[in-house]
Amino acid sequence: MRPGAKQPDKKPGKIHLPFAGIAKYLAIGLEIPSTIIGALVVGYVVDLQFGTSPWFTVAASVLGFVGAVYRLTQYLKYFGGNDNES
């Protein structure tokens, strides 16, 4: 091949996006706090509707936190791989 010739793609049909790797981690970074904030908002709205302040807000925030931690452990298992192979 000539020195100035364009190299063919290693995987034809695959589009190379420069920020694809960053976008994956950005999505994770936004999903975790969004889960907790979304649960807080839902709990607050339910408390306003039924006049039970602060009980649904507290319960929803705890559930949101548990859901965020559960989702984080799923991400850690997925991205962590299996490091204890012998």
Secondary structure, 3 states (H helix, E strand, C coil): CCCCCCCCCCCCCCCCCCCHHHHHHHHHHHHHHHHHHHHHHHHHHHHHHHCCCCHHHHHHHHHHHHHHHHHHHHHHHHHHCCCCCC
